[in-house]
């Protein structure tokens, strides 16, 4: 039986435009410590989907894990803006706190 990671990889290979499959693949890659793959998938996800903030948070986490702190801060800035745009004040506040931790 294929792992979740393999299943999502197959879904993305079959339909690269499937933003939600890319998000799922990114989450499974993060769980496995495959941060470069997770970042790649989240960047592709964001190119296809107007995320409400959580995806930006995940991207920031992956970037920070790779030591790419300026990019992680930029992702959190985009996540804060998205969360506010979609009316998610609590998420915006959480992302602002994480942003401060990366200073």
C-alpha positions in Angstrom: 0.0 0.0 0.0 1.5 3.4 -1.0 2.2 5.9 1.7 0.3 9.2 1.8 3.5 10.9 0.5 3.6 8.6 -2.5 -0.2 9.0 -3.1 0.0 12.8 -3.2 3.1 12.6 -5.5 1.1 10.5 -7.9 -1.9 12.9 -7.7 0.4 15.9 -8.5 2.1 13.9 -11.3 -1.3 13.1 -12.8 -2.6 16.7 -12.5 0.0 19.3 -11.8 -2.6 22.0 -11.7 -4.4 20.5 -8.7 -3.6 23.0 -6.0 -5.1 21.0 -3.2 -3.1 17.9 -4.1 0.1 20.1 -4.0 -1.0 21.3 -0.6 -1.5 17.8 0.6 1.9 16.7 -0.8 3.6 19.7 0.9 2.0 18.7 4.3 3.2 15.1 3.9 6.7 16.2 2.8 6.9 18.5 5.9 5.9 15.6 8.2 8.8 13.6 6.6 11.3 16.4 7.0 11.5 16.9 3.3 11.5 20.7 3.5 12.8 21.5 0.1 10.1 19.4 -1.5 7.5 21.0 0.7 8.6 24.5 -0.2 8.6 23.6 -3.9 5.0 22.3 -3.6 3.8 25.2 -1.5 5.2 27.7 -4.0 3.4 25.9 -6.8 0.2 25.8 -4.7 0.3 29.5 -4.1 0.8 30.2 -7.8 -2.6 28.4 -8.4 -4.7 29.2 -5.3 -5.6 32.2 -3.3 -4.8 30.9 0.1 -6.4 32.4 3.2 -3.2 32.3 5.4 -2.5 28.8 6.5 -0.6 27.9 3.4 1.6 30.9 3.8 2.3 29.8 7.4 3.3 26.3 6.1 5.6 27.9 3.5 7.2 30.1 6.2 7.8 27.0 8.3 9.5 25.2 5.5 11.6 28.1 4.5 12.7 28.7 8.1 13.6 25.0 8.4 15.9 25.5 5.4 17.5 28.6 7.0 15.9 30.9 4.5 14.7 33.4 7.1 14.1 36.5 4.9 11.9 34.5 2.6 10.1 33.0 5.6 9.4 36.5 6.9 8.1 37.5 3.5 5.8 34.4 3.4 4.4 35.3 6.8 3.8 38.9 5.6 1.7 37.5 2.7 -0.1 35.2 5.1 -1.0 38.1 7.4 -2.3 40.1 4.5 -4.3 37.1 3.2 -5.7 36.3 6.7 -6.9 39.9 7.1 -8.3 40.0 3.6 -10.4 36.9 4.3 -11.5 38.1 7.8 -9.4 35.7 9.8 -8.2 38.0 12.6 -7.1 35.3 14.9 -4.9 33.7 12.3 -3.4 37.1 11.3 -2.5 37.7 15.0 -0.9 34.2 15.2 1.1 34.8 12.1 2.2 38.3 13.3 3.6 36.6 16.5 5.5 34.0 14.4 6.8 36.9 12.3 8.2 38.6 15.3 9.9 35.4 16.4 11.8 35.3 13.1 13.3 38.8 13.6 
